Amino acid sequence: MTLAAAAVLSVRNVSKAFGDTRALDDVSMDVRRGDMIALIGASGSGKSTLLRAIAGLVAIDAGEGQIDGFDERLQERGRLTDKIRAARARMGFIFQQFNLVGRLTLFTNVALGSLGRIGFWRGLLGLWPPETKAATMAALARVGVAQYAGQRAGTLSGGQQQRAAIARALVQRAKIILADEPVASLDPVSARRVMDILRDLNRGDGLTVVVSLHQVDYALRYCDRVIALKAGKIVYDGATSGLGQDRLIDIYGPQFQDAFWEGPPT
């Protein structure tokens, strides 16, 4: 089976500019089912834009670029296709700032992941079916925050909120988790807990995970494959074992040690 045939996501010749800034420059990559991929690179390298383009949150530039997912064309010639809505229902997007509604309970925030199945108005009125209630509590327990189900999300710590965001993706029944700097706002202990959960979902449940990280040591510890971007271009795509000092200097410059939260490997 070829790489393209095995891919659950395929990005081909994708570019995206914001004014005079070229965030993505002719990017091509494949994501295989069951991958756990770290996107790394300095700030402004294009990591977040790539994830948002895959999820259909931003439209790519017109041209030859295209994005496929779940055997359907999601973007081409600078436009989203009519397949993107169904694809989004199968992608759980984890934001750096959690994207929870602070005044709502943790339970409600997580249960909102089921809206695609039960309908917007039913969810708005809190008329959760028994199946959704059970799935929500199971997801909260899975990520270790079930005891806070009745608390307002805004009263909880960043780490607890981020774990709830992952639980929401589980209730959504996502097949792919796209996580955009999910630990950037967390302390190291909370960050490791979030990354442990993502790795467990990848290895235990077979979920495909693509996570952008500033912390190279976390990429090395938790992911099997790394895609590095620099000025909107992919400059490395391969095993984490191939990220030696010379490659890291090429990606980050001489101060590559600053990309390690807990220090580079010795």
Number of C-alpha atoms within 10 A of each C-alpha: 5 6 12 13 11 13 20 21 21 24 21 16 15 25 26 24 14 9 7 6 11 16 21 27 18 15 18 16 18 18 21 18 17 18 20 26 25 28 28 27 26 18 13 16 21 26 30 21 22 26 20 17 21 26 24 20 14 17 19 26 19 15 12 13 20 24 26 21 23 16 12 17 18 26 28 20 16 18 15 20 15 12 15 19 14 13 22 19 21 19 21 25 26 22 18 17 17 23 13 22 13 16 12 15 19 31 24 23 23 28 27 23 24 25 18 15 11 15 11 13 10 12 19 12 8 12 12 19 13 9 9 21 18 13 21 30 19 16 24 26 16 17 21 16 19 17 11 18 19 12 16 18 24 15 14 14 11 20 23 21 22 28 26 31 26 28 31 29 26 26 24 24 16 20 21 27 23 24 24 24 20 26 28 15 15 18 11 14 9 18 19 16 18 21 20 14 18 25 20 14 20 19 14 10 11 16 21 24 26 24 26 29 23 22 22 26 18 18 24 17 11 18 23 15 20 25 21 26 26 22 19 24 19 23 14 19 17 13 14 19 10 13 18 10 14 11 15 20 14 13 22 19 13 12 9 18 19 15 19 15 13 13 12 14 10 3
